[in-house]
Amino acid sequence: MPTRSLTDRLDGLAFGGDYNPEQWDEPVWKEDDTLMRRARVNLATMGVFSWALLEPDEGRYDFAWLDAHIDRLHANGVAVDLATPTASPPPWFTLAHPDALPVTPDSTRLTHGSRDTYCLAAPAYRSAARRIASALAERYGEHPAVALWHVHNEYGTLCYCDHTAAAFRAWLRARHGSLDALNEAWGTVFWSQRYTSWEQLLPPRVTQWHKNPGQALDFRRFWSDEIIAAYREQRDAIRAHSDRPVTTNLMLPAYQNVDLWALARELDVVTSDQYPSAPGPDAAADVAFHADRARSLGGGRPWLLMEQGTNTVYDRDRVLAKEPGDVLRHTLGHIARGSEGALFFQWRQSRAGAETWHSAMVPHAGPDSRIFREVAHVGEAVARLGELAGSTVTASVAVLHEADAWWALGVDGLPSADLDYHAALGRAHRALWDAGVTVDFAHPEHDLSRFALVIAPALFLLSDGAAENLRRYVAGGGTLLVQHASGYVDDRMHARLGGYPAAPLREALGVRVEEYRPLRRDERIALSDGSHGTVWSESLRAEGADTLAAYAEGMLAGAPALTRHRFGTGTGWYLSTRLDDAGYAALVARLLDETGVAPEAPGLPAQVEAVLRRAPDGRSWRVLINHRPEPVPLPEPARDVLTGITLAELPPGGCAVLRIT
C-alpha cells in the first residue's frame, strides 16, 4: 500500500497530462521541457499506448528510451504517472495469439488495427499483461520520478469468444452452485431453455429474438468481475516492487461495463476521465455530474481528474470547440468537487494517427495560440491552490446509482426503450445542480442516514436488501423520492409479484403500482398541477399516501401521479411519470425546501456554481464559477486565492476560490 499521498509527492495539486515523446524528436523534447515549466506542469502520464516500443518482441524489453524520458522529466521537476500499456497490444501479440482478439456478439472476430483489440478473458493476454506490468514495476518501482501507477486505460471492452464462454461458465458455477439454481434464477422453464450441463451455457451472443434477461444480466456482472480481477493482477504485480499509489482511470457514465463501486474499492486513488457531451452550461453541469460521481465512488476521499480535453466537446457526430475560459472553468469545476488537480489528454496534439484531431495542451498551432495560453494560465491557477490538497467535499443530498439497475434496463423485452438509466441519473443531478446544491451519488444498499434527501431516479432492479435499506432510511427520518418504473424486478430479474415496487419499499411509499402504461413517442399526459408527464405512466393505488398531483386525462384521470407518505419519522415520495423540465425542477425545489437543504451560497443566481471544500484542520474554501454572461455581485467581498485580491463580484465567466476560514 502507498506510504505517501500523490499530493505529498507533488507538494501540491497535480497539473499535466498524457505525454507521448515517442511521437516526436529531440528538438521537440527540448521545447517540451521549456513549455512544461511555463505551464507549471508537475505530473505527466507516460506509456499508456507504448507496448510495441516497450516490448518489441515477446519477452524482449527495451526500456532505454523510457529511461531517458523519465530521467529528463525528473530533472525538469515533472513527476511521472507511469502506465501499463495493456489497452493496446502490439502487432506481434495478436499475430502470435489470434485467439486473444475480441469477438463480437455476432461471432465476428475483430482484427488488429485499433486500440482495445484483446479479449480480457484470454489466458495469453492476461499472462502478457501481468508480465509487462511486473517488468515495468521491477525497473521503475523505486524511481524517484514515479509518483503514481496507472494500470491499463479505460477498461471496458466486451468479448463473446470461447475463452469468454469458458470463464463465464466458471463464474456461473461459483455464483449459482448448481444448474438447478441457475435454471431457477434465469427462468429457463420458459422457451425450453433449461440447461442440463454446464457446457451448454454461452455468453449472450446474437440469437433469433430476445435473449434471456437473467443470462444477459449475469454476463454483465461476470464481465465486471473479470475487469476487476484483471486490474488486481496488474496492481499486485506492481505492488510487489513499488509503494506508490496504483489506480486505473474510470470513464464516462455508460462507457465501461463495470460495477464502478466495486472497482473503486480496489484503487488507491480514484481517477477518472471526462469529456462533455454538450457545450455551454450543459458542459458545466456534465463536469459537476462527473466530479460528484468520482468523489462518491471513493467514499468522499480526494480523487484525481486523469483526462479532459483542452478544446474537446463531443456532440454526437462532431467535436465542438470550447469557449474561451472553459479550460479554467471546467478544471475548477472538478477541483471544486474534490479533485486533487487536473490532467489532460494529451500534452502535445498528435500530427499522425487515429487521434490526430483530439485537442491537446500544445495544439497543432503550437504555443503561440489561445489554447496554450489558456493552459498556461490554468497551470498557474492550479499551482496557487496547493493549500486545498487533502480537503474534502460533503453533500446532504444523494442520487442513487447502481450497476445492476443500469444493466437491468439494458435487457431485451422491456415495455419501453425510452427508460434510459444514465439520462435519468443525469436529469436528477442536473435539477439539483441548477438549484445550487452539491450532490453525492450512493449505492441503494449504502448507509444513507447522513443524507437529508435521497433521489432514486431509475431503480428498475432493486434487491431485497436495498428495498429494506430504503424502507429503513425513510422510517429513520429520511426523505426519499422514488421515480417511475422502480423496484419492478429483484436481483435475478424476476418480476415483483403483488404490485410494484418491492414490498418493503411499498410500505415506505404508501403506494402500490397495479399497471404500467408506457406513453407513445412524443405523447404528453396532463397532470392536475399543470405539469405534464412523458415516456411512462402508471396506474397507482394510494395505500396511505397523500396524492399531491393526479392524472388529468385518459383512463388514469383522477388517479395519483405524485404522492407523499409519512412513514416512521421520514417521508416517502413517489413519482409515476417523467415530468417535464419545469415540473421536475419545481418538484426538486419543493423537496429541498421541505428538507431544509439550501444552496451552498444562498443568494447567487442560477448558473453560478458554489462548492465548499473543507480541510481536517478546520480551514475551508468556497469555489465559485460564473457560467453567466454578466457579472454577479458576491454576497460580501472576499479575498480570492487565485488572484490574491479582494473581490466584490465575479466577472462574466469568472472564477474565484475564496478562503472562508
C-alpha positions as CSV (number, residue, x, y, z in Angstrom):
1,M,0.0,0.0,0.0
2,P,1.2,3.6,-0.6
3,T,3.1,5.3,2.2
4,R,2.5,8.9,0.9
5,S,-0.3,10.5,-1.0
6,L,0.1,11.8,-4.5
7,T,-0.2,15.4,-3.5
8,D,2.5,14.9,-0.8
9,R,4.9,13.7,-3.5
10,L,4.0,16.6,-5.8
11,D,3.9,19.2,-3.0
12,G,0.6,20.5,-4.2
13,L,-2.2,19.7,-6.7
14,A,-1.4,17.8,-9.9
15,F,-1.3,19.5,-13.3
16,G,-0.3,18.0,-16.6
17,G,-1.4,15.2,-18.9
18,D,-0.5,12.3,-21.1
19,Y,2.9,12.7,-22.6
20,N,4.0,10.7,-25.6
21,P,7.5,11.8,-26.5
22,E,8.0,8.8,-28.7
23,Q,5.8,10.6,-31.3
24,W,8.5,13.4,-31.6
25,D,12.2,14.1,-31.9
26,E,14.8,15.8,-29.8
27,P,14.2,19.4,-30.8
28,V,10.6,19.0,-29.7
29,W,11.6,17.3,-26.5
30,K,13.7,20.4,-25.6
31,E,10.8,22.7,-26.4
32,D,8.6,20.4,-24.2
33,D,10.8,21.0,-21.2
34,T,10.5,24.8,-21.6
35,L,6.8,24.8,-22.2
36,M,6.1,22.4,-19.3
37,R,7.9,24.8,-17.0
38,R,5.9,27.7,-18.4
39,A,2.6,25.8,-17.9
40,R,3.6,24.7,-14.4
41,V,3.2,21.0,-15.3
42,N,4.2,18.7,-12.5
43,L,2.8,15.3,-13.5
44,A,3.0,13.5,-16.8
45,T,1.3,10.3,-17.7
46,M,3.6,8.0,-19.7
47,G,3.5,4.7,-21.5
48,V,-0.3,4.3,-22.0
49,F,0.0,3.2,-25.6
50,S,3.7,2.2,-25.7
51,W,3.6,-1.6,-25.6
52,A,5.0,-2.1,-29.0
53,L,8.1,0.0,-28.1
54,L,8.5,-1.3,-24.6
55,E,8.3,-5.0,-25.7
56,P,9.2,-5.1,-29.4
57,D,9.2,-8.9,-29.4
58,E,7.6,-11.3,-26.9
59,G,9.7,-11.3,-23.8
60,R,12.3,-8.8,-25.1
61,Y,12.1,-5.4,-23.4
62,D,13.5,-2.1,-24.5
63,F,13.5,0.4,-21.6
64,A,16.3,2.7,-22.7
65,W,14.1,5.2,-24.4
66,L,11.7,5.4,-21.5
67,D,14.7,5.6,-19.0
68,A,15.9,8.7,-20.9
69,H,12.5,10.5,-20.9
70,I,11.6,9.7,-17.3
71,D,15.1,11.0,-16.2
72,R,14.6,14.1,-18.3
73,L,11.2,14.8,-16.9
74,H,12.5,14.3,-13.3
75,A,15.4,16.7,-14.0
76,N,12.8,19.2,-15.2
77,G,10.7,18.9,-12.0
78,V,8.0,16.8,-13.5
79,A,6.8,13.6,-11.8
80,V,5.5,10.6,-13.7
81,D,2.2,8.7,-13.7
82,L,3.6,5.5,-15.2
83,A,1.0,3.4,-17.1
84,T,1.0,-0.2,-18.1
85,P,0.3,-0.3,-21.8
86,T,-2.1,-3.1,-21.9
87,A,-5.0,-1.3,-23.6
88,S,-3.2,-1.6,-26.9
89,P,-1.4,-5.0,-27.5
90,P,1.3,-4.8,-30.2
91,P,1.0,-6.5,-33.6
92,W,3.3,-9.3,-32.6
93,F,1.0,-10.3,-29.8
94,T,-2.1,-10.6,-32.0
95,L,-0.2,-12.5,-34.7
96,A,1.1,-15.0,-32.1
97,H,-2.2,-15.2,-30.3
98,P,-5.1,-14.7,-32.7
99,D,-7.5,-16.4,-30.3
100,A,-6.9,-13.4,-27.9
101,L,-8.6,-11.0,-30.4
102,P,-12.1,-9.9,-29.3
103,V,-15.2,-11.4,-30.7
104,T,-18.5,-9.5,-31.2
105,P,-21.9,-10.9,-30.2
106,D,-22.5,-12.0,-33.8
107,S,-19.3,-14.1,-33.6
108,T,-17.2,-11.8,-35.7
109,R,-13.6,-11.8,-34.6
110,L,-12.1,-8.3,-34.8
111,T,-8.6,-7.7,-36.3
112,H,-5.7,-5.7,-35.1
113,G,-5.6,-2.0,-36.1
114,S,-7.1,0.0,-33.3
115,R,-6.8,0.1,-29.5
116,D,-8.5,-2.4,-27.2
117,T,-8.2,-5.3,-29.6
118,Y,-7.9,-8.0,-27.0
119,C,-10.1,-10.4,-25.0
120,L,-9.7,-9.8,-21.3
121,A,-10.6,-13.4,-20.6
122,A,-7.9,-14.8,-22.9
123,P,-5.2,-16.5,-20.9
124,A,-2.4,-15.4,-23.2
125,Y,-3.5,-11.8,-22.9
126,R,-3.7,-11.9,-19.1
127,S,-0.3,-13.5,-18.9
128,A,1.3,-10.9,-21.2
129,A,-0.4,-8.1,-19.2
130,R,1.0,-9.4,-15.9
131,R,4.5,-9.8,-17.4
132,I,4.7,-6.2,-18.8
133,A,3.3,-4.8,-15.6
134,S,5.8,-6.7,-13.5
135,A,8.7,-5.8,-15.7
136,L,7.8,-2.1,-15.6
137,A,7.4,-2.1,-11.8
138,E,10.7,-4.0,-11.3
139,R,12.5,-1.4,-13.3
140,Y,10.8,1.8,-12.1
141,G,9.2,0.8,-8.8
142,E,11.6,2.9,-6.7
143,H,12.4,5.6,-9.3
144,P,12.1,9.0,-7.6
145,A,10.2,10.4,-10.6
146,V,7.3,7.9,-10.3
147,A,4.5,9.3,-8.2
148,L,1.6,7.2,-9.4
149,W,0.9,3.9,-11.3
150,H,-1.7,3.9,-14.0
151,V,-3.0,0.4,-14.8
152,H,-4.4,-0.1,-18.3
153,N,-6.6,2.6,-19.8
154,E,-10.4,2.9,-19.6
155,Y,-11.2,-0.7,-19.1
156,G,-14.4,-1.8,-20.8
157,T,-14.1,-3.8,-24.0
158,L,-16.5,-6.7,-24.1
159,C,-15.9,-10.1,-25.8
160,Y,-18.0,-13.1,-26.6
161,C,-15.4,-15.6,-27.7
162,D,-14.8,-19.2,-26.5
163,H,-12.3,-18.0,-23.8
164,T,-15.0,-15.8,-22.5
165,A,-17.5,-18.6,-22.6
166,A,-15.2,-20.9,-20.5
167,A,-14.6,-18.1,-18.0
168,F,-18.3,-17.3,-17.9
169,R,-19.2,-20.9,-17.1
170,A,-16.7,-21.0,-14.2
171,W,-18.1,-17.7,-12.9
172,L,-21.7,-19.1,-13.1
173,R,-20.7,-22.3,-11.2
174,A,-19.2,-20.1,-8.5
175,R,-22.2,-17.8,-8.3
176,H,-25.1,-20.3,-8.6
177,G,-23.5,-23.5,-7.3
178,S,-25.8,-25.8,-9.3
179,L,-27.6,-26.0,-12.6
180,D,-30.9,-26.2,-10.8
181,A,-30.2,-22.9,-9.1
182,L,-29.1,-21.3,-12.3
183,N,-32.2,-22.5,-14.2
184,E,-34.4,-21.1,-11.4
185,A,-32.5,-17.8,-11.5
186,W,-32.8,-17.5,-15.3
187,G,-36.3,-18.7,-15.6
188,T,-35.3,-21.2,-18.2
189,V,-38.5,-23.2,-17.9
190,F,-39.8,-20.5,-20.4
191,W,-39.0,-21.1,-24.1
192,S,-37.5,-24.5,-23.4
193,Q,-34.2,-23.1,-22.3
194,R,-33.5,-25.5,-19.4
195,Y,-29.8,-26.3,-19.2
196,T,-28.7,-29.9,-18.3
197,S,-24.9,-29.4,-18.5
198,W,-22.5,-26.5,-17.9
199,E,-21.1,-26.9,-21.4
200,Q,-24.4,-25.8,-22.9
201,L,-24.0,-22.3,-21.4
202,L,-22.8,-19.5,-23.6
203,P,-22.4,-15.7,-23.5
204,P,-25.5,-13.8,-24.7
205,R,-24.5,-13.9,-28.4
206,V,-26.7,-12.8,-31.2
207,T,-29.8,-15.0,-31.4
208,Q,-33.2,-15.2,-33.1
209,W,-35.1,-12.7,-30.9
210,H,-35.0,-11.7,-27.2
211,K,-32.1,-13.0,-25.2
212,N,-32.7,-14.4,-21.7
213,P,-32.7,-11.4,-19.3
214,G,-31.1,-13.4,-16.5
215,Q,-28.3,-14.6,-18.8
216,A,-27.8,-11.0,-20.1
217,L,-27.6,-9.6,-16.5
218,D,-25.3,-12.3,-15.2
219,F,-23.0,-11.8,-18.2
220,R,-22.6,-8.1,-17.4
221,R,-21.9,-9.0,-13.8
222,F,-19.4,-11.6,-14.9
223,W,-17.5,-9.2,-17.2
224,S,-17.4,-6.5,-14.5
225,D,-15.7,-9.1,-12.1
226,E,-13.3,-10.1,-15.0
227,I,-12.3,-6.5,-15.4
228,I,-11.7,-6.1,-11.6
229,A,-9.7,-9.4,-11.5
230,A,-7.5,-8.3,-14.4
231,Y,-6.9,-4.9,-12.7
232,R,-6.0,-6.6,-9.4
233,E,-3.5,-8.9,-11.2
234,Q,-1.6,-5.9,-12.6
235,R,-1.9,-3.9,-9.4
236,D,-0.5,-6.7,-7.3
237,A,2.4,-7.2,-9.7
238,I,3.2,-3.5,-9.3
239,R,2.9,-3.6,-5.5
240,A,5.5,-6.3,-5.3
241,H,8.1,-3.7,-6.4
242,S,6.7,-0.3,-5.5
243,D,5.0,1.6,-2.7
244,R,3.5,4.3,-4.9
245,P,-0.3,4.5,-5.3
246,V,-1.9,2.4,-8.0
247,T,-5.1,3.3,-10.0
248,T,-6.9,2.9,-13.3
249,N,-8.9,5.6,-15.0
250,L,-12.7,5.4,-14.9
251,M,-14.6,6.8,-17.8
252,L,-17.9,8.3,-19.0
253,P,-21.1,7.0,-17.3
254,A,-22.2,4.5,-19.8
255,Y,-18.8,3.6,-21.4
256,Q,-17.5,1.0,-19.1
257,N,-19.3,-2.3,-18.4
258,V,-18.1,-2.4,-14.8
259,D,-19.5,-2.0,-11.3
260,L,-17.8,1.2,-10.5
261,W,-18.4,0.9,-6.8
262,A,-16.6,-2.4,-6.7
263,L,-13.7,-1.3,-8.9
264,A,-13.2,1.9,-7.0
265,R,-12.7,-0.1,-3.8
266,E,-9.6,-1.6,-5.4
267,L,-8.0,1.8,-6.2
268,D,-5.5,3.6,-4.0
269,V,-7.0,6.8,-5.5
270,V,-10.0,7.1,-7.8
271,T,-9.0,8.7,-11.1
272,S,-11.4,9.4,-14.0
273,D,-11.7,10.9,-17.5
274,Q,-14.3,13.4,-18.5
275,Y,-15.3,14.8,-21.9
276,P,-18.5,16.9,-22.1
277,S,-21.2,15.8,-24.5
278,A,-22.7,19.3,-25.0
279,P,-21.3,22.9,-24.9
280,G,-22.0,25.8,-22.5
281,P,-23.9,25.3,-19.2
282,D,-24.6,21.7,-20.2
283,A,-20.9,21.0,-20.3
284,A,-20.5,22.6,-16.8
285,A,-23.3,20.5,-15.5
286,D,-21.7,17.4,-17.0
287,V,-18.4,18.3,-15.3
288,A,-20.3,18.5,-12.0
289,F,-22.0,15.2,-12.5
290,H,-18.7,13.5,-13.4
291,A,-16.8,15.1,-10.5
292,D,-19.5,14.3,-7.9
293,R,-19.6,10.7,-9.1
294,A,-15.8,10.3,-9.0
295,R,-15.7,11.7,-5.4
296,S,-18.6,9.5,-4.3
297,L,-17.0,6.3,-5.7
298,G,-14.0,7.0,-3.5
299,G,-16.2,7.4,-0.4
300,G,-15.6,11.2,-0.3
301,R,-11.8,10.9,-0.4
302,P,-9.9,13.2,-2.7
303,W,-9.7,11.9,-6.3
304,L,-7.9,13.0,-9.5
305,L,-9.1,14.1,-12.9
306,M,-6.9,11.9,-15.1
307,E,-8.1,13.2,-18.5
308,Q,-10.0,16.1,-20.0
309,G,-9.8,17.8,-23.4
310,T,-8.5,21.4,-23.7
311,N,-10.8,22.1,-26.6
312,T,-13.0,19.0,-26.9
313,V,-16.8,18.9,-26.6
314,Y,-18.4,15.8,-28.1
315,D,-21.8,16.4,-29.7
316,R,-23.0,13.2,-31.4
317,D,-21.2,13.1,-34.8
318,R,-18.9,16.1,-34.3
319,V,-16.4,17.6,-31.9
320,L,-17.0,21.1,-30.9
321,A,-14.5,23.7,-29.6
322,K,-14.7,25.1,-26.1
323,E,-15.3,28.7,-25.5
324,P,-12.5,31.0,-24.1
325,G,-12.2,30.4,-20.4
326,D,-13.8,26.9,-20.4
327,V,-10.5,25.3,-19.7
328,L,-10.2,27.1,-16.4
329,R,-14.0,26.8,-15.6
330,H,-14.0,23.0,-16.3
331,T,-10.8,22.5,-14.4
332,L,-12.0,24.3,-11.3
333,G,-15.3,22.5,-11.6
334,H,-13.5,19.3,-10.9
335,I,-11.2,20.7,-8.3
336,A,-14.2,22.3,-6.5
337,R,-15.8,18.9,-6.2
338,G,-12.7,17.1,-4.7
339,S,-10.2,16.5,-7.5
340,E,-6.5,16.9,-6.4
341,G,-5.6,18.6,-9.6
342,A,-6.3,18.3,-13.4
343,L,-4.7,16.3,-16.2
344,F,-5.4,16.4,-19.9
345,F,-5.2,14.1,-22.9
346,Q,-2.7,14.9,-24.2
347,W,0.3,17.2,-23.8
348,R,1.1,17.7,-27.5
349,Q,-1.5,17.2,-30.2
350,S,-0.6,14.3,-32.5
351,R,0.5,15.0,-36.0
352,A,-0.5,11.5,-37.2
353,G,-2.5,8.5,-36.0
354,A,-6.1,7.8,-35.0
355,E,-6.4,10.8,-32.6
356,T,-4.7,13.4,-34.7
357,W,-7.7,15.7,-34.1
358,H,-8.1,15.2,-30.4
359,S,-7.2,18.5,-28.7
360,A,-4.2,18.9,-26.5
361,M,-2.4,21.3,-24.2
362,V,0.0,22.2,-27.0
363,P,-2.1,22.3,-30.2
364,H,-1.0,21.9,-33.8
365,A,-0.7,25.7,-33.9
366,G,2.0,25.5,-31.2
367,P,2.5,27.6,-28.0
368,D,1.6,30.8,-29.8
369,S,-2.1,30.0,-29.6
370,R,-5.2,30.7,-27.5
371,I,-5.3,27.1,-26.2
372,F,-1.7,27.0,-24.9
373,R,-2.1,30.5,-23.3
374,E,-5.2,29.3,-21.5
375,V,-3.4,26.1,-20.5
376,A,-0.5,28.1,-19.0
377,H,-3.0,30.4,-17.2
378,V,-4.8,27.4,-15.8
379,G,-1.4,25.8,-14.7
380,E,-0.6,29.0,-12.7
381,A,-4.1,28.9,-11.1
382,V,-3.8,25.3,-10.1
383,A,-0.3,25.9,-8.7
384,R,-1.8,28.6,-6.4
385,L,-4.3,26.1,-5.0
386,G,-1.9,23.7,-3.3
387,E,-3.4,24.6,0.1
388,L,-6.6,22.7,-0.9
389,A,-4.8,19.4,-1.0
390,G,-6.4,16.9,1.3
391,S,-9.6,18.9,1.8
392,T,-12.9,17.2,1.1
393,V,-16.4,17.9,0.0
394,T,-19.6,16.8,1.7
395,A,-23.2,16.8,0.5
396,S,-26.6,16.4,2.2
397,V,-28.4,15.1,-0.9
398,A,-27.7,11.8,-2.7
399,V,-28.7,10.3,-6.1
400,L,-28.8,6.5,-6.1
401,H,-26.5,4.8,-8.6
402,E,-26.1,1.1,-9.1
403,A,-24.7,-1.0,-11.9
404,D,-27.3,-3.8,-11.7
405,A,-30.1,-1.3,-12.1
406,W,-28.3,0.1,-15.2
407,W,-27.7,-3.4,-16.7
408,A,-31.3,-4.4,-16.0
409,L,-32.7,-1.6,-18.1
410,G,-30.5,-2.8,-21.0
411,V,-32.0,-6.3,-21.4
412,D,-34.4,-7.3,-24.2
413,G,-38.1,-7.2,-24.0
414,L,-38.8,-4.2,-21.7
415,P,-42.1,-2.3,-22.2
416,S,-40.3,0.9,-23.4
417,A,-36.9,1.6,-25.0
418,D,-37.0,5.1,-23.5
419,L,-36.2,4.1,-19.9
420,D,-32.7,5.5,-20.2
421,Y,-30.8,4.8,-17.0
422,H,-28.0,7.4,-17.3
423,A,-30.3,10.0,-18.7
424,A,-32.5,9.6,-15.6
425,L,-29.4,10.0,-13.3
426,G,-28.2,13.0,-15.2
427,R,-31.6,14.7,-15.1
428,A,-31.9,14.3,-11.3
429,H,-28.3,15.6,-10.8
430,R,-28.9,18.5,-13.2
431,A,-32.0,19.6,-11.3
432,L,-30.0,19.7,-8.1
433,W,-27.1,21.4,-9.8
434,D,-29.4,24.1,-11.2
435,A,-30.7,24.6,-7.6
436,G,-27.1,25.2,-6.4
437,V,-26.9,22.0,-4.3
438,T,-23.9,19.7,-4.1
439,V,-24.7,16.1,-4.7
440,D,-23.3,12.7,-3.7
441,F,-24.0,9.5,-5.5
442,A,-24.8,6.5,-3.3
443,H,-25.5,2.8,-3.7
444,P,-29.0,1.8,-2.6
445,E,-27.5,-0.6,0.0
446,H,-25.2,2.1,1.5
447,D,-25.9,3.7,4.9
448,L,-27.9,6.7,3.8
449,S,-28.6,8.2,7.2
450,R,-26.4,11.2,6.7
451,F,-28.5,12.5,3.8
452,A,-31.5,14.7,4.3
453,L,-32.8,13.8,0.8
454,V,-32.2,10.8,-1.4
455,I,-33.5,10.6,-5.0
456,A,-33.9,7.2,-6.8
457,P,-34.4,8.0,-10.4
458,A,-34.1,4.6,-12.1
459,L,-34.1,1.6,-9.8
460,F,-35.9,-0.8,-12.1
461,L,-33.9,-3.6,-10.5
462,L,-34.0,-3.5,-6.7
463,S,-32.6,-6.2,-4.4
464,D,-34.5,-7.3,-1.3
465,G,-31.6,-5.8,0.8
466,A,-31.8,-2.5,-1.0
467,A,-35.6,-2.3,-0.7
468,E,-35.3,-2.9,3.1
469,N,-32.5,-0.4,3.4
470,L,-34.6,2.3,1.7
471,R,-37.5,1.5,4.0
472,R,-35.2,1.8,7.0
473,Y,-33.9,5.1,5.7
474,V,-37.4,6.6,5.5
475,A,-38.5,5.1,8.8
476,G,-35.4,6.7,10.4
477,G,-36.3,10.2,9.3
478,G,-35.0,10.5,5.7
479,T,-36.9,11.9,2.7
480,L,-36.9,9.7,-0.3
481,L,-38.1,10.4,-3.9
482,V,-38.6,7.2,-5.9
483,Q,-39.3,7.7,-9.6
484,H,-41.4,5.6,-12.1
485,A,-40.6,2.0,-13.1
486,S,-38.6,1.4,-9.9
487,G,-38.5,-1.9,-8.0
488,Y,-40.1,-3.9,-10.8
489,V,-37.7,-6.8,-10.6
490,D,-35.5,-8.4,-8.0
491,D,-31.8,-9.1,-8.4
492,R,-32.5,-12.2,-10.5
493,M,-34.6,-10.1,-13.0
494,H,-37.7,-11.8,-11.7
495,A,-40.8,-9.6,-11.7
496,R,-42.1,-8.4,-8.4
497,L,-45.5,-10.0,-7.7
498,G,-48.4,-8.3,-6.0
499,G,-47.6,-4.9,-7.4
500,Y,-44.6,-2.7,-7.7
501,P,-42.2,-1.7,-6.3
502,A,-40.7,-4.2,-3.9
503,A,-42.8,-4.8,-0.8
504,P,-40.6,-3.1,1.9
505,L,-40.4,0.0,-0.3
506,R,-44.1,0.0,-1.0
507,E,-44.6,0.2,2.8
508,A,-42.4,3.3,3.0
509,L,-44.0,4.9,0.0
510,G,-47.6,4.1,0.9
511,V,-48.5,3.2,-2.8
512,R,-48.9,0.1,-5.0
513,V,-48.4,0.2,-8.8
514,E,-51.0,-2.1,-10.4
515,E,-50.3,-1.4,-14.0
516,Y,-47.5,0.2,-16.1
517,R,-48.6,2.2,-19.1
518,P,-45.8,3.4,-21.3
519,L,-46.7,6.5,-23.4
520,R,-46.3,6.9,-27.1
521,R,-43.4,8.7,-28.5
522,D,-43.9,12.5,-28.2
523,E,-47.1,11.8,-26.1
524,R,-47.7,14.2,-23.2
525,I,-50.1,13.5,-20.4
526,A,-51.5,16.4,-18.3
527,L,-51.4,16.4,-14.5
528,S,-53.7,18.3,-12.2
529,D,-51.0,20.7,-11.1
530,G,-50.5,22.0,-14.7
531,S,-47.3,19.9,-15.3
532,H,-47.1,17.2,-17.9
533,G,-45.7,13.7,-18.0
534,T,-43.9,11.9,-20.8
535,V,-42.4,8.4,-21.6
536,W,-44.2,6.5,-18.8
537,S,-47.3,6.4,-16.6
538,E,-48.7,4.0,-14.0
539,S,-52.0,3.0,-12.5
540,L,-51.1,3.8,-8.9
541,R,-53.1,3.0,-5.8
542,A,-52.5,5.1,-2.7
543,E,-52.2,2.9,0.3
544,G,-51.7,5.6,3.0
545,A,-50.0,8.1,0.8
546,D,-51.4,11.6,0.1
547,T,-52.0,12.5,-3.6
548,L,-50.2,15.7,-4.5
549,A,-50.9,15.6,-8.2
550,A,-53.2,13.4,-10.2
551,Y,-53.5,12.5,-13.9
552,A,-55.9,14.9,-15.6
553,E,-56.9,12.9,-18.7
554,G,-57.4,9.5,-20.2
555,M,-58.1,6.3,-18.4
556,L,-55.9,7.4,-15.5
557,A,-57.9,10.7,-14.9
558,G,-58.1,11.3,-11.2
559,A,-55.5,8.6,-10.3
560,P,-52.4,9.6,-8.3
561,A,-49.4,10.7,-10.3
562,L,-47.3,12.2,-7.4
563,T,-47.7,11.0,-3.8
564,R,-46.2,11.7,-0.4
565,H,-46.3,9.4,2.6
566,R,-45.4,10.0,6.2
567,F,-43.7,6.8,7.4
568,G,-41.9,6.5,10.7
569,T,-40.2,9.8,11.2
570,G,-39.5,10.3,7.5
571,T,-41.3,10.8,4.2
572,G,-41.5,8.7,1.0
573,W,-42.4,10.4,-2.2
574,Y,-43.4,8.6,-5.4
575,L,-43.5,10.0,-9.0
576,S,-45.1,7.7,-11.5
577,T,-44.2,9.6,-14.7
578,R,-41.4,11.5,-16.3
579,L,-42.2,15.1,-15.5
580,D,-41.5,17.9,-18.0
581,D,-38.4,20.0,-17.1
582,A,-40.3,22.8,-15.4
583,G,-42.4,20.4,-13.3
584,Y,-39.4,18.3,-12.3
585,A,-37.4,21.4,-11.3
586,A,-40.4,22.6,-9.2
587,L,-40.6,19.2,-7.5
588,V,-36.9,19.1,-6.7
589,A,-37.2,22.7,-5.3
590,R,-40.1,21.6,-3.1
591,L,-38.2,18.6,-1.8
592,L,-35.2,20.8,-1.0
593,D,-37.4,23.3,0.8
594,E,-39.2,20.7,2.9
595,T,-35.9,19.0,3.9
596,G,-34.2,22.3,4.7
597,V,-31.4,21.9,2.1
598,A,-30.2,25.2,1.0
599,P,-27.8,26.2,-1.8
600,E,-24.1,26.2,-0.9
601,A,-24.1,30.0,-1.3
602,P,-27.7,31.4,-1.0
603,G,-28.5,34.5,-3.0
604,L,-26.4,33.6,-6.0
605,P,-28.4,33.3,-9.3
606,A,-28.7,30.2,-11.4
607,Q,-25.6,29.0,-13.3
608,V,-23.2,30.3,-10.6
609,E,-21.6,27.3,-9.0
610,A,-20.6,27.4,-5.4
611,V,-18.9,24.4,-3.7
612,L,-17.2,24.2,-0.3
613,R,-14.0,22.2,0.4
614,R,-13.1,21.6,4.0
615,A,-9.7,20.6,5.4
616,P,-9.3,18.4,8.5
617,D,-7.7,21.3,10.4
618,G,-10.9,23.4,10.1
619,R,-9.9,25.6,7.1
620,S,-12.4,25.9,4.3
621,W,-12.6,27.3,0.8
622,R,-15.6,28.2,-1.4
623,V,-15.1,27.7,-5.1
624,L,-17.2,30.0,-7.3
625,I,-17.7,29.6,-11.1
626,N,-19.8,32.1,-13.0
627,H,-21.3,30.5,-16.1
628,R,-23.4,33.6,-16.9
629,P,-22.6,36.3,-19.5
630,E,-22.9,39.1,-17.0
631,P,-21.1,40.0,-13.7
632,V,-22.5,38.6,-10.5
633,P,-22.1,40.5,-7.2
634,L,-20.8,38.5,-4.2
635,P,-22.9,38.4,-1.0
636,E,-19.9,40.1,0.6
637,P,-16.3,41.0,-0.5
638,A,-13.8,38.2,0.0
639,R,-10.1,37.5,-0.8
640,D,-9.5,35.3,-3.9
641,V,-6.8,32.7,-3.6
642,L,-6.4,32.6,-7.4
643,T,-5.6,36.3,-7.7
644,G,-4.7,37.5,-4.2
645,I,-7.1,40.3,-4.5
646,T,-10.4,41.1,-2.7
647,L,-13.4,40.6,-5.0
648,A,-16.8,42.2,-4.8
649,E,-18.2,40.5,-7.9
650,L,-17.5,37.7,-10.3
651,P,-16.9,38.9,-13.8
652,P,-18.8,37.2,-16.7
653,G,-17.5,33.6,-16.9
654,G,-15.2,34.3,-14.0
655,C,-13.9,32.1,-11.2
656,A,-12.8,32.5,-7.7
657,V,-11.5,30.4,-4.8
658,L,-12.4,32.2,-1.5
659,R,-10.7,31.2,1.8
660,I,-13.6,31.1,4.3
661,T,-11.9,30.1,7.5
